[in-house]
Amino acid sequence: MTDYTNTATRLRTRHALLRARRLIAIGVLAFAGSIIGGHDSAAAYPERPIRWIVPAAAGGGADASARIIAAELGQVLGQQVVIDNRPGASGVIGIDLVAKAAPDGYTMGAANITNMAMNRAVIAKLPYKPEELQAVVQTHFQANVLVTTMALPVKSVSELVEYARKAPGQLLYASSGNGSSLHFAGELFKLTTKTDIVHVPYRSVPLALTDLFANRVQLIFDNTSSIAPHVRGGKVRALGVTSSRRSSVFPELPTIAEAGVKDFEVVVWGGVIVPAGTPASIVARLNTGVNQVLQAGHVREKLRSLGPEIVGGTSQQFASLIAKEAAKWAEVAKKAGIKAE
């Protein structure tokens, strides 16, 4: 009886070990299959066209830059990248669509300083949260240029500051609307120079420039690509660029910081974002693809003809820039009392 019991016990133990080994083997195979399947899925991406939401009207600078990159990115990825223009509400409409899209890599958005940093500072209730968006890559940056009317008797930033201090409240500066990058540039200039220049918002840059040419307003901080033809044509006088280093479009102009306004810097930047939760492998694929496009000589030439300086880099670098800029402009908005229209 004892021998029978011992034999039965040994058999049960053996069967239990064999069963455990089979379960372990099945688990290992399933895990390996999931890894292989995941790799196959990442390798297959993209399997259909990708929508790139551009929160600006067709025909503008943001749209033109996106279309240049999209055409080349489609060739790199092997699928068409389709531009979907969704202008309105300072970019809020378009960015909200990106935030609410499925995080599958088939919707991306055109991010910029206004819709990713400044809007957070001036719009009390955005329809989306910053954490609903994932940075992919910074594509470019562009300086603004401080220009004055030809009638204003100043030829340098220091002369302008001196003039403004002697005539508080008399100089008018134009912008493309409350909360725009042009508005923020003017308010930062007021804060750093301790001058009293008066903001005049317009519905668009062309309308603002019309009044600038007519001397109804005296200053504007406009994008290099927008203002360059008018500076070259002698309609306005350029005094300095807002970036921390000189612009390739106006290499002869000093930066405003160089001209004596310490801690003054405004850089209009842009890049690519996707909905939060997009798989890391797809974010990496898009990052690699856009960086590859930005390194192509003919692409760099086309983009630079529009004014931007090309950047590229990692998704982490772009995420850090967004966070830093959001904090900076929130502080400026608080001090200057900036609110969206």
C-alpha positions in Angstrom: 0.0 0.0 0.0 2.9 2.3 0.9 4.6 1.5 -2.5 1.4 2.2 -4.3 0.9 5.5 -2.5 4.4 6.6 -3.2 4.1 5.7 -6.9 0.8 7.6 -7.2 2.4 10.6 -5.5 5.3 10.5 -7.9 3.0 10.3 -10.9 0.9 13.3 -9.7 4.1 15.3 -9.2 5.4 14.4 -12.6 2.1 15.3 -14.3 2.0 18.6 -12.4 5.6 19.5 -13.6 4.8 18.6 -17.2 1.6 20.7 -17.1 3.5 23.6 -15.6 6.2 23.3 -18.3 3.5 23.3 -21.0 1.9 26.4 -19.6 5.3 28.2 -19.4 6.0 27.2 -23.0 2.6 28.5 -24.2 3.2 31.8 -22.3 6.6 32.2 -23.9 5.3 31.6 -27.4 2.4 34.0 -26.8 4.8 36.7 -25.5 7.1 36.2 -28.5 4.1 36.4 -30.8 3.0 39.7 -29.3 6.5 41.1 -29.8 6.7 39.9 -33.4 3.2 41.1 -34.1 4.0 44.5 -32.6 7.1 44.8 -34.7 5.1 43.8 -37.8 2.5 46.4 -37.0 5.1 49.2 -36.5 7.0 48.1 -39.7 3.7 48.2 -41.6 2.8 51.8 -40.6 1.5 53.7 -42.4 -1.0 51.5 -44.3 -3.2 54.4 -45.4 -3.0 58.2 -46.0 -2.2 60.4 -43.0 -4.2 63.6 -42.3 -2.2 66.6 -41.3 -4.4 69.2 -39.7 -3.1 72.8 -40.3 -5.0 75.3 -38.1 -4.6 78.1 -40.6 -6.2 79.1 -43.9 -4.9 77.8 -47.2 -2.4 80.0 -49.0 -0.7 81.5 -45.9 2.9 80.9 -44.7 1.9 78.1 -42.3 0.0 76.3 -45.0 2.8 76.7 -47.6 5.5 75.3 -45.2 3.3 72.3 -44.3 2.6 71.5 -47.9 6.3 71.5 -48.7 7.0 69.0 -45.9 3.9 66.9 -46.5 4.8 66.3 -50.2 8.2 64.9 -49.2 7.1 63.1 -46.1 4.5 61.2 -48.1 7.4 59.8 -50.3 9.5 58.9 -47.3 6.6 57.1 -45.5 5.1 55.5 -48.7 1.7 57.0 -48.1 0.1 60.3 -49.0 0.1 63.1 -46.3 -3.1 65.1 -46.9 -3.3 68.7 -45.6 -6.6 69.5 -43.9 -6.9 73.3 -43.3 -8.9 74.1 -40.2 -8.5 77.8 -39.5 -10.2 79.8 -36.8 -10.1 80.9 -33.1 -6.3 81.4 -33.1 -5.8 77.7 -34.0 -8.0 76.3 -31.3 -10.4 74.7 -33.8 -7.7 72.7 -35.5 -5.7 71.8 -32.4 -8.9 70.5 -30.7 -9.5 68.2 -33.7 -6.0 66.8 -33.2 -6.5 66.3 -29.5 -9.8 64.4 -30.1 -8.5 62.2 -32.9 -7.7 58.5 -32.5 -4.1 58.1 -31.3 -3.2 55.7 -34.2 -0.7 57.8 -36.1 -3.1 58.8 -38.9 -3.8 62.3 -37.6 -1.1 64.8 -36.9 -1.3 68.6 -36.4 0.8 71.7 -37.2 1.8 73.2 -33.9 3.1 76.7 -33.4 3.9 79.2 -30.6 0.4 80.7 -30.6 -1.7 77.5 -30.6 0.6 75.6 -28.2 1.9 78.2 -25.8 0.2 81.6 -26.0 -3.3 80.4 -26.2 -2.9 78.6 -22.9 -1.9 82.0 -21.3 -4.9 84.0 -22.6 -7.8 81.7 -23.2 -9.5 80.7 -19.9 -11.3 77.6 -21.1 -9.6 75.7 -24.0 -11.7 72.7 -25.2 -8.7 70.4 -24.8 -5.9 69.9 -22.3 -2.1 70.2 -23.0 -1.6 66.6 -21.9 -3.9 65.5 -24.7 -1.2 66.3 -27.2 2.1 64.7 -27.9 5.2 66.5 -29.4 6.8 64.8 -32.5 9.4 67.3 -33.8 10.1 71.0 -34.2 10.3 71.9 -37.8 11.3 75.5 -37.8 11.6 78.9 -36.1 11.3 82.4 -37.4 12.2 85.8 -36.0 9.9 88.8 -36.0 11.2 92.1 -37.1 10.6 95.4 -35.4 9.7 98.0 -38.1 8.6 101.6 -38.0 7.0 104.0 -40.5 9.5 105.9 -42.6 8.0 109.1 -41.1 9.1 108.3 -37.5 12.4 110.1 -36.8 14.2 107.1 -35.4 16.8 104.8 -37.1 17.8 102.4 -34.3 16.2 100.5 -31.4 17.9 102.8 -28.8 16.5 105.9 -30.6 13.0 104.3 -30.6 13.2 103.6 -26.9 14.4 107.2 -26.2 11.6 108.6 -28.4 8.9 106.4 -26.7 10.1 107.5 -23.2 9.8 111.1 -24.2 6.3 110.6 -25.7 4.5 108.2 -23.5 1.2 106.9 -24.9 1.8 108.5 -28.3 3.3 105.7 -30.3 0.9 103.1 -31.6 1.9 99.5 -32.4 -0.2 97.2 -34.6 -0.8 93.5 -34.2 -2.9 90.8 -35.9 -5.1 90.6 -32.8 -5.2 90.2 -29.0 -3.1 87.2 -27.9 -1.2 86.9 -31.2 2.6 86.6 -31.3 2.8 90.1 -32.7 0.8 91.3 -29.7 3.0 89.4 -27.2 6.1 90.8 -28.8 4.9 94.4 -28.3 3.9 93.8 -24.7 7.3 92.2 -23.9 9.0 95.2 -25.5 7.0 97.5 -23.3 7.9 95.5 -20.2 11.6 95.2 -20.9 12.0 98.8 -22.0 9.6 100.3 -19.5 7.9 102.4 -22.2 4.3 103.2 -22.8 3.4 102.3 -26.4 -0.2 101.6 -27.2 -1.5 98.4 -28.8 -3.9 98.6 -31.8 -5.2 95.1 -32.7 -6.3 94.3 -36.3 -8.1 91.3 -37.7 -5.2 90.4 -40.0 -1.6 91.4 -40.7 -2.5 92.9 -44.2 -5.0 95.3 -42.5 -2.4 96.3 -39.9 0.2 96.9 -42.6 -2.2 99.1 -44.6 -2.4 101.5 -41.6 1.3 101.2 -40.9 2.1 102.4 -44.5 -0.4 105.3 -44.0 1.3 106.2 -40.7 -1.9 105.7 -38.7 0.1 103.4 -36.5 3.9 103.7 -36.1 5.3 100.2 -35.2 4.8 96.5 -35.8 6.6 93.3 -34.8 6.0 91.3 -38.0 7.3 88.0 -39.3 10.4 88.2 -41.5 8.6 86.5 -44.4 5.7 88.9 -44.2 7.6 92.2 -43.8 10.7 91.5 -45.9 9.3 92.7 -49.3 8.1 96.0 -47.7 11.5 96.6 -46.0 13.3 95.9 -49.3 10.8 98.2 -51.1 11.4 101.1 -48.7 7.9 101.3 -47.3 9.0 100.7 -43.7 12.2 100.9 -41.7 13.5 97.8 -40.0 15.3 98.3 -36.7 16.1 94.9 -35.3 15.1 91.2 -35.1 13.4 89.6 -32.1 15.4 86.4 -32.0 18.5 85.7 -29.9 20.7 85.5 -33.0 20.6 87.4 -36.3 18.3 86.4 -39.1 19.5 85.0 -42.4 16.9 87.1 -44.1 18.2 90.3 -42.5 21.8 89.6 -41.5 22.6 93.3 -41.4 20.1 93.9 -38.6 21.1 93.6 -34.9 19.0 91.6 -32.6 16.9 93.7 -30.3 18.9 92.3 -27.4 22.2 93.3 -29.1 20.7 96.8 -29.5 20.5 97.1 -25.8 17.1 95.7 -24.7 18.3 93.0 -22.3 16.3 89.7 -22.1 14.2 90.4 -25.1 13.5 87.4 -27.3 10.5 86.4 -29.4 10.9 83.4 -31.7 7.9 82.1 -33.7 8.3 78.4 -34.0 6.4 75.5 -35.4 6.4 71.7 -35.5 4.4 68.5 -35.6 2.1 67.1 -32.9 -0.1 64.0 -32.6 -2.8 62.9 -30.1 -1.5 61.7 -26.8 -1.4 58.0 -26.5 0.0 57.5 -30.0 2.3 54.5 -29.9 6.0 55.4 -29.2 7.1 53.4 -32.3 4.8 55.6 -34.5 5.9 58.8 -32.9 9.5 57.7 -33.6 8.7 56.8 -37.2 7.1 60.2 -37.8 10.1 62.0 -36.1 12.6 60.1 -38.2 10.6 60.8 -41.4 10.2 64.6 -40.8 13.9 64.9 -39.8 14.8 63.1 -43.0 12.7 65.5 -45.0 14.2 68.6 -43.3 17.7 67.5 -44.2 17.0 67.4 -47.9 18.7 70.3 -49.7 15.8 71.2 -52.0 13.4 71.2 -49.0 15.6 73.4 -47.0 15.9 75.8 -49.9 12.1 76.0 -50.4 11.4 76.5 -46.7 14.1 79.2 -46.3 12.6 81.1 -49.2 9.5 81.5 -47.0 11.6 82.9 -44.1 11.8 80.1 -41.5 15.1 78.6 -40.1 15.0 74.8 -40.2 15.4 72.9 -36.9 14.5 69.2 -36.5 15.5 67.2 -33.5 13.9 64.8 -31.0 10.4 64.7 -29.7 11.7 65.3 -26.2 13.4 68.5 -27.3 10.2 69.8 -28.9 8.2 68.9 -25.8 10.7 70.8 -23.6 10.5 73.9 -25.9 6.7 73.9 -25.7 6.7 73.6 -21.9 9.3 76.4 -21.5 7.5 78.7 -23.9 4.1 78.1 -22.3 5.6 79.2 -18.9 7.3 82.2 -20.4 4.3 83.6 -22.1 2.0 82.9 -19.2 4.1 85.2 -17.1 4.1 87.9 -19.8 0.4 87.7 -20.2 -0.1 88.0 -16.4 2.1 91.1 -16.1 0.7 92.8 -19.2 -2.9 91.8 -18.7 -3.2 90.1 -22.1 -6.5 88.4 -22.8 -7.9 86.9 -26.0 -10.6 88.6 -28.0 
